[in-house]
Amino acid sequence: MMHRAVAKYATIAGLIISPSLAAAQPTVATQPAEHQAAQQLRQAGVKACLGMSERLTRSVLLPNATYAAMSTWKPDAPDAHMASAIIGEKSNQRSVATISGVFVSPSPGGCDGAAMEVSPTTKACAPVQTDMQSHGWKLLANLASAAPTLVDASGTVRMILLSAPSSGCVVISLVTGYGK
């Protein structure tokens, strides 16, 4: 289910601008067996949602990207409550700079989670929307008549297009996962 989120990049690959990430952040040049956010959560004592955290993280990161993560959890009960990670990413492959949030929480079915990614573009939202729809994305809603929301064919990934100053567009993606 999560692997379908990666397909969204084929549509917007050439549209993303590249603001630099803070140089002081630790970075990883490739996707390791376990991502930095999962390593941080494991060290904190989170167990139940590590698999979901890893799947959601993989859904927002590009292969061979440089990234850094900051994770949070409930210190006195890390495995019993929601945990989250904020991830900054830059990819020379597509000149992409994004910020993502991954959120996981124990649930009766094992673990539920969501990942949200924010990617600024230099193009206006109308041509981005047209391009996405030509690649199979469907218009789901137009939130407040100002933010077209599209959904992929699987129904698991939502993309919101938000107009930015200077005629740019911010592409916000949301992936949700349920169960183990």
C-alpha positions as CSV (number, residue, x, y, z in Angstrom):
1,M,0.0,0.0,0.0
2,M,2.7,2.5,1.0
3,H,4.8,1.9,-2.1
4,R,2.2,3.6,-4.3
5,A,3.0,7.0,-2.7
6,V,6.4,7.0,-4.5
7,A,4.6,7.3,-7.8
8,K,3.5,10.8,-7.0
9,Y,7.1,12.0,-7.6
10,A,7.0,11.0,-11.3
11,T,4.4,13.7,-11.8
12,I,6.0,16.6,-9.9
13,A,9.6,15.7,-10.3
14,G,10.6,18.6,-12.4
15,L,8.6,21.2,-10.5
16,I,10.2,21.3,-7.1
17,I,12.6,24.1,-6.0
18,S,15.5,23.5,-3.8
19,P,15.8,25.6,-0.6
20,S,18.8,24.4,1.4
21,L,18.5,22.5,4.6
22,A,20.3,23.7,7.7
23,A,23.9,22.5,7.5
24,A,24.0,21.6,11.2
25,Q,21.6,18.7,10.7
26,P,23.0,15.2,10.6
27,T,22.4,13.7,7.1
28,V,22.3,10.3,5.6
29,A,23.2,9.9,1.9
30,T,21.2,6.8,1.1
31,Q,18.3,4.9,2.5
32,P,19.7,2.5,5.0
33,A,18.0,-0.7,6.2
34,E,16.5,1.3,9.0
35,H,15.9,5.0,8.7
36,Q,17.2,7.6,11.1
37,A,13.6,8.3,12.5
38,A,13.1,4.6,13.2
39,Q,16.6,4.4,14.8
40,Q,15.7,7.3,17.1
41,L,12.3,5.7,18.0
42,R,13.9,2.3,18.7
43,Q,16.5,3.8,21.0
44,A,13.6,5.6,22.8
45,G,11.8,2.3,23.5
46,V,9.1,2.5,20.8
47,K,8.4,-1.0,19.6
48,A,4.8,-1.4,18.5
49,C,4.9,1.1,15.7
50,L,8.4,0.8,14.3
51,G,7.2,-1.1,11.2
52,M,4.5,1.4,10.4
53,S,7.0,4.3,11.0
54,E,9.5,2.7,8.6
55,R,6.9,2.1,5.9
56,L,5.5,5.6,6.1
57,T,9.1,7.1,6.1
58,R,9.9,5.1,3.0
59,S,6.7,6.4,1.3
60,V,8.0,10.0,1.6
61,L,11.7,9.7,1.0
62,L,13.3,9.4,-2.4
63,P,16.1,6.8,-2.9
64,N,19.6,8.3,-2.4
65,A,18.3,11.4,-0.8
66,T,20.1,13.3,1.9
67,Y,17.9,13.7,5.0
68,A,17.8,14.4,8.7
69,A,15.1,13.4,11.2
70,M,14.0,14.7,14.6
71,S,11.7,12.3,16.5
72,T,9.5,12.8,19.5
73,W,7.7,10.3,21.8
74,K,6.2,10.2,25.3
75,P,9.3,9.7,27.5
76,D,7.6,7.7,30.3
77,A,5.7,5.4,28.0
78,P,7.2,5.5,24.5
79,D,5.5,2.4,23.3
80,A,2.0,3.2,24.5
81,H,1.4,6.6,22.8
82,M,1.9,8.5,19.6
83,A,5.4,9.1,18.3
84,S,6.4,11.4,15.4
85,A,9.3,12.4,13.3
86,I,10.0,15.6,11.3
87,I,12.2,14.8,8.3
88,G,14.0,17.3,6.1
89,E,15.1,15.9,2.7
90,K,17.1,17.0,-0.3
91,S,17.7,15.0,-3.5
92,N,20.2,15.9,-6.1
93,Q,18.4,13.4,-8.4
94,R,15.5,15.8,-8.8
95,S,16.6,19.0,-7.0
96,V,14.0,18.3,-4.4
97,A,13.9,19.9,-1.0
98,T,10.9,18.8,1.2
99,I,9.8,18.6,4.8
100,S,7.8,15.6,6.0
101,G,6.1,14.6,9.2
102,V,5.5,10.9,10.1
103,F,3.0,10.1,12.9
104,V,2.3,6.7,14.4
105,S,0.2,5.5,17.3
106,P,-0.7,2.2,18.8
107,S,-4.3,1.1,17.9
108,P,-6.5,-1.9,18.5
109,G,-5.4,-3.2,15.0
110,G,-1.7,-2.8,15.8
111,C,-0.6,0.6,14.7
112,D,-2.1,3.5,12.7
113,G,-0.1,6.3,11.1
114,A,0.1,9.1,8.6
115,A,2.8,10.9,6.7
116,M,2.5,14.4,5.4
117,E,5.0,15.9,2.9
118,V,5.3,19.5,1.9
119,S,7.0,20.3,-1.4
120,P,7.2,23.9,-2.8
121,T,7.2,24.3,-6.6
122,T,8.0,27.2,-8.9
123,K,5.0,26.5,-11.1
124,A,1.4,27.7,-10.4
125,C,-1.0,25.1,-9.1
126,A,-3.3,25.0,-12.2
127,P,-0.5,23.5,-14.5
128,V,0.6,21.2,-11.6
129,Q,-3.0,20.0,-11.3
130,T,-3.4,19.5,-15.0
131,D,-0.1,17.5,-15.1
132,M,-1.2,15.3,-12.2
133,Q,-4.6,14.6,-13.7
134,S,-2.9,13.6,-17.0
135,H,-1.0,11.0,-15.0
136,G,-4.2,9.5,-13.5
137,W,-4.8,11.5,-10.4
138,K,-8.5,12.4,-9.8
139,L,-9.9,15.6,-8.4
140,L,-11.4,14.6,-5.0
141,A,-12.4,18.1,-3.6
142,N,-11.6,21.7,-3.8
143,L,-11.1,22.7,-0.1
144,A,-12.5,26.2,0.6
145,S,-12.5,26.7,-3.2
146,A,-8.8,27.4,-2.9
147,A,-7.0,24.1,-2.5
148,P,-7.7,21.4,-5.1
149,T,-7.3,18.0,-3.5
150,L,-6.4,15.0,-5.8
151,V,-6.3,11.3,-5.0
152,D,-4.2,8.5,-6.7
153,A,-5.8,5.5,-8.3
154,S,-5.3,3.4,-5.1
155,G,-7.1,6.0,-3.0
156,T,-4.3,5.8,-0.4
157,V,-2.5,9.1,-1.3
158,R,-4.0,12.5,-1.2
159,M,-2.3,15.6,-2.8
160,I,-3.4,19.1,-1.9
161,L,-2.3,22.0,-4.0
162,L,-1.9,25.3,-2.2
163,S,-1.1,28.5,-4.0
164,A,2.0,30.2,-2.8
165,P,3.3,33.8,-3.1
166,S,4.9,34.7,-6.4
167,S,2.7,32.3,-8.3
168,G,4.2,29.1,-7.0
169,C,2.4,26.1,-5.7
170,V,3.0,24.0,-2.5
171,V,2.2,20.4,-3.0
172,I,1.1,18.7,0.2
173,S,0.8,14.9,0.2
174,L,-0.9,12.8,2.8
175,V,-0.5,9.0,3.1
176,T,-2.4,7.1,5.8
177,G,-1.7,3.5,7.0
178,Y,-3.8,1.3,9.3
179,G,-3.0,-1.9,11.1
180,K,0.4,-3.6,11.5
